Amino acid sequence: MNENYKKAPNILTDKDLAYLKDIFGWNHTAYKNEMEALNYIEDKSVKDMITEATKLFKENMNLVLDIVKDGENGK
């Protein structure tokens, strides 16, 4: 079957999913570690910095989930 596309179809390959899984895992591990570290840090400026980092890790995880969700819906 030879189909011509004016733009590439929005699909996720197995390789894409493996890469997204890795990205999610890296951010999830960092998020968990930083959340745990917050229990032991007393310096407010360091706590603030770690809190900002955890927000970034969580945003990254949500981005990956959105990509996978959009791929499932064919968006």
C-alpha positions as CSV (number, residue, x, y, z in Angstrom):
1,M,0.0,0.0,0.0
2,N,1.5,3.3,-1.1
3,E,-0.1,6.3,0.6
4,N,1.2,9.8,0.2
5,Y,0.9,12.1,3.1
6,K,1.0,15.9,3.0
7,K,2.2,15.7,6.5
8,A,3.5,12.8,8.6
9,P,0.9,10.9,10.5
10,N,0.9,11.4,14.2
11,I,1.9,8.0,15.5
12,L,4.1,6.6,18.2
13,T,6.5,3.8,17.4
14,D,7.8,1.3,19.8
15,K,11.1,3.2,19.8
16,D,9.3,6.4,20.6
17,L,7.5,4.7,23.5
18,A,10.7,3.3,24.8
19,Y,12.3,6.7,24.7
20,L,9.3,8.3,26.4
21,K,9.4,5.6,29.1
22,D,13.1,6.4,29.8
23,I,12.4,10.2,30.0
24,F,9.4,9.5,32.3
25,G,11.6,7.2,34.5
26,W,14.4,9.7,34.8
27,N,12.1,12.5,35.9
28,H,10.1,10.2,38.2
29,T,13.2,9.0,40.0
30,A,14.5,12.6,40.3
31,Y,11.1,13.8,41.6
32,K,10.9,11.0,44.2
33,N,14.5,11.6,45.4
34,E,14.0,15.4,45.6
35,M,10.7,15.1,47.5
36,E,12.5,12.8,50.0
37,A,15.4,15.2,50.3
38,L,13.0,18.0,51.2
39,N,12.4,16.1,54.5
40,Y,16.1,16.6,55.5
41,I,16.9,20.1,54.2
42,E,16.7,23.0,56.6
43,D,18.2,25.8,54.5
44,K,15.2,27.8,53.0
45,S,17.0,28.8,49.8
46,V,18.1,25.2,49.1
47,K,14.5,24.0,49.9
48,D,13.1,26.6,47.5
49,M,15.5,25.5,44.8
50,I,14.6,21.8,45.3
51,T,10.9,22.7,45.3
52,E,11.3,24.4,41.9
53,A,13.2,21.4,40.6
54,T,10.5,19.0,41.7
55,K,7.9,21.2,39.9
56,L,10.0,20.9,36.7
57,F,10.3,17.1,37.1
58,K,6.5,16.8,37.6
59,E,5.9,19.0,34.5
60,N,8.2,16.8,32.4
61,M,6.4,13.7,33.6
62,N,3.0,15.3,32.7
63,L,4.4,16.3,29.2
64,V,5.3,12.7,28.5
65,L,1.9,11.5,29.7
66,D,0.2,14.0,27.4
67,I,2.3,12.9,24.4
68,V,1.3,9.3,25.0
69,K,-2.3,10.2,25.6
70,D,-2.4,12.3,22.4
71,G,-0.8,9.4,20.5
72,E,-3.5,7.1,21.7
73,N,-6.2,9.5,20.5
74,G,-4.5,10.0,17.1
75,K,-4.1,13.8,17.6
